[in-house]
Amino acid sequence: MTLKIFLTYYVAVNTITFITFCTDKKRAIKKQWRIPEKTLLGLSLIGGAAGGLIGMYGCHHKTRKWYFSLGIPAMLALHCIVLRYLKLL
């Protein structure tokens, strides 16, 4: 049961993070109101790092900012370490 809840959360937060990165890219192109960087980083931190990484490179968004290009992969590595420790990965 615990694994099912975790997987549901993980898929949901990564999907939301991916969509948020792509939405921000579209808004940037159209010169519209943007999603704050702290929101993008926050979503990645709470478990959406995989979706953030795919969104970054899939949509070519925020790849030049060092705190995204280094921070998001670091968060993903941290998530993997925690999951391994919890024996969920």
C-alpha positions, 0 to 999 in steps of 0.5 A: 500500500505504501509503495502505491501511494508513493508512486501515485504521488511521484507520478503526479508531482513529476507530471505537474512539474513537467507541465509547469516548466513547459507552461513557463517556456510558452509564457516566456516566448509570448512575453506573458506573466511568468511562473516564479523560479522559486515555484519551479525549484520548489516543485522539483525539490518536493519530488518533481526533479525528474519532471523538471529535468525532462521539462528543462531539456525537452522544452529547452528552458532554464538550461543556461541558469546554473542553479537549474542546470546543477540544482535539478540534477542534484535534487534528482540524485538526492531523491534517488539516495533517499528512495534507496535508503527507504528501500523504495528504489 
